[in-house]
Amino acid sequence: MLNEKKVDVTDQIVGKMKNGEIQLLLGDSPIGKIKFPENTQIELLDHHFETDQQRIFQNVTVTEGKDARYTDCDQGGWC
């Protein structure tokens, strides 16, 4: 016998910004979206991030030049 059951998937939902709205996904499956008024500003608390024209940018330090080495990377191993 099959029964309907409500399963909490809240922690598995991911939101991706696209075209002024947040698309909600469960895995790769779209399940809904959150729309914002056109002039809504996004406030980000971390100082490494900023927004510009509904895009989110991360400020990072990168190595440049042909002699870039692992030791030029940050402590997290990102180059």
WOKAVEN-V634049 format. One record per pair of residues at least 12 apart in sequence whose ideal C-beta (glycine too) atoms are under 10 Angstrom apart, sorted by the first residue. I is the first residue (numbers start at 1). J is the second residue. If there is no record, write none. Layout:
# WOKAVEN-V634049
I,J + I,J
This chain:
# WOKAVEN-V634049
9,26 + 9,27 + 9,31 + 12,25 + 12,26 + 12,27 + 13,25 + 13,26 + 13,27 + 13,31 + 13,32 + 14,26 + 14,27 + 14,28 + 14,31 + 15,32 + 15,33 + 15,34 + 16,30 + 16,33 + 17,34 + 17,36 + 17,42 + 17,51 + 17,54 + 17,55 + 17,56 + 18,33 + 18,54 + 19,33 + 19,35 + 19,54 + 20,35 + 20,36 + 20,37 + 20,38 + 20,39 + 20,40 + 20,53 + 20,54 + 21,33 + 21,34 + 21,35 + 21,36 + 21,54 + 22,34 + 22,35 + 22,36 + 36,54 + 38,54 + 40,54 + 42,54 + 42,55 + 42,56 + 44,56 + 44,57 + 44,58 + 46,58 + 46,59 + 47,59 + 48,60 + 60,74 + 60,78 + 60,79 + 61,73 + 61,74 + 61,78 + 61,79 + 62,74 + 62,78 + 62,79 + 63,79
